[in-house]
Amino acid sequence: MATQQVESLARSALEAGTLGGKEALLILEGLRAPGGLEALTEAAFESKVRGKGEIITVSRNVFLPLTNLCRNRCTYCGFAKQPDSPEAHTYTLDEVSEVVTGGVKTGCTEALMCLGDKPEIAYKRYREWMAETGYESTIDLVHEACKVALEGGMLPHTNAGIMSGEEMERLRPLNASMGLMMETTSQRLRQKGMPHFHAPDKDPARRIRMHEEAGELKIPFTTGILLGIGENDQERIDTLLTLRALSERYGNIQEVIVQPFHPKHDTPMRSQETIQDDEVIAWVALTRLIMGSEMNIQAPPNLAPEMLSRLARAGLNDWGGVSPVTVDFINPEAPWPAIDGLRELTRSSGQKLRDRGPIYPDWLLGRPEFFDSAMHESALRLATDEGYARRPHHQSKEEAA
């Protein structure tokens, strides 16, 4: 009976266009029954095909962690370093240029600017470095790095943590898109002893406000949910419903990432149990049904290497950024898959892999109002007539199709 309930609820959501919160909880209860997960993923895959066809996209990018200093101390994060750590590093513009040059040579389009939240608030040594370098804020560094990337032939996508509306407005002409993982809207995870207790920038209200300001500025925006840091099912559903409401209100959310947490050996949460494969599959499918067939749903392939064939038919339509040049600095233990292997896996799922830039084709061709005019022109120059990224010169005609 439980499997029939899952199938009925999922099919109803498919026909209605979106899945409600109560129905999502009922589906989760039914997934314990044999065949329940398959019924859910079948409906999610059909929703994806209705909205996105038989294409899965990927973005060749370079990952530029401009600084790994951060004022937040999330207990699961292995990226942020203290200023006295030998691993602490802040990029010079020459280093940015070097990475961008390598990206262009290997056919990358997207320059992902990812960094810690406002380290100048927490670290005197960093403030002194900024004064010596001539920067008044970390956003000054991001601004200059974006200019270097653009001049080098790549399109920046900035994820610099919490930014004000004024900071995003300043960066908008230099960015094809921007982003901030919502992670969770749970206030409980900010309580003492929880992962976000020492992380003021993980306050849900602060993160929701940045989403709203990005919407007011018409910035194509990447967001997402982080699975496995201590949140419960209801909190996950609440997070996704918040993202759907923001998308419906502002229309600027370009993609939603479903990211499983991988415990890091050098963090307080190193003993946290790794989320199970079936759970990741289920939440990708639920995200598709909650967000609807038109949303771009992404699951990073390096964080789920053993279940890619299942993920490919669970409702996602994007593999995210994959770099031939840089590692995933957030999850350095998880190497990127080879593009050729990802292409073959996608083909074996009955679908086709296409390259995109930091702007999805339908956004690039159909929503010019979301871009600074000069940025829009730059993005079009790096795209095919269909809006996909131009393929590297060394690829075969079959791959370029």
QUIVENRA-V879869 format. One record per helix or strand of 3 or more residues. SS is the DSSP state (H for helix, E for strand). FROM is the first residue (numbers start at 1). TO is the last residue. If there is no record, write none. Layout:
ss: [SS:SS]
from: [FROM:FROM]
to: [TO:TO]
//
This chain:
ss: [H:H:H:E:H:E:H:H:H:E:H:E:H:H:H:E:H:E:H:E:H:H:E:H:E:H:H:H:H]
from: [2:21:36:55:93:110:119:124:138:155:165:177:188:200:204:221:233:253:277:296:301:308:318:339:352:361:368:373:397]
to: [16:30:52:64:105:114:121:133:152:159:172:179:190:202:216:227:250:260:291:298:303:311:322:348:356:366:370:381:400]
//
